[in-house]
Amino acid sequence: MSVVRRWWRTPRVRRAVARAVVVIGVVIVILAIATARWGWLFAGIVIVGLGAAAGPTRIRGDR
């Protein structure tokens, strides 16, 4: 098993990365709403979804 794969399997790391991705997505969504950029809104929603997919529920399912 590679070092990166071992590092990624720890719940603490995955949770931290998931939270960071969700925060970035929320910031993009807020900026998109404020500037009426609908493409950025869609991208922000997708990024929030990706962060949620890497979140705690997925971590529990991998054990």
C-alpha positions in Angstrom: 0.0 0.0 0.0 1.4 3.4 -0.9 2.1 6.1 1.5 -0.7 8.4 0.1 -3.3 5.6 0.2 -2.4 4.9 3.9 -2.5 8.6 4.7 -5.9 9.0 3.0 -7.5 6.1 4.8 -7.3 7.8 8.2 -10.6 9.3 9.2 -9.1 12.5 10.5 -7.5 13.4 7.2 -10.5 12.5 5.1 -12.8 14.5 7.4 -10.5 17.6 7.2 -10.2 17.4 3.4 -14.0 17.0 3.1 -14.6 20.0 5.3 -12.2 22.1 3.3 -13.8 21.1 0.0 -17.3 22.0 1.4 -16.1 25.3 2.7 -14.6 26.2 -0.7 -17.9 25.2 -2.4 -20.0 27.3 0.0 -17.7 30.3 -0.7 -18.2 29.8 -4.4 -22.0 29.5 -4.0 -22.2 32.7 -1.9 -20.0 34.6 -4.4 -22.1 33.3 -7.3 -25.4 34.4 -5.7 -24.0 37.8 -4.9 -22.8 38.4 -8.4 -25.6 36.4 -10.2 -23.2 34.1 -12.0 -25.3 31.0 -12.4 -22.5 28.8 -13.8 -20.4 29.4 -10.7 -23.5 28.6 -8.6 -23.8 25.2 -10.3 -20.0 24.6 -9.9 -20.3 25.4 -6.2 -23.1 23.0 -5.7 -21.2 20.3 -7.4 -18.1 21.0 -5.2 -20.2 20.9 -2.1 -21.6 17.5 -3.2 -18.1 16.2 -3.8 -17.1 17.3 -0.3 -20.2 15.7 1.2 -19.4 12.4 -0.6 -16.0 12.3 1.0 -17.5 13.1 4.5 -18.1 11.1 7.6 -20.7 8.7 6.2 -18.4 7.5 3.6 -15.6 7.1 6.2 -17.8 4.8 8.3 -18.8 2.8 5.2 -15.1 2.0 4.4 -14.3 0.3 7.7 
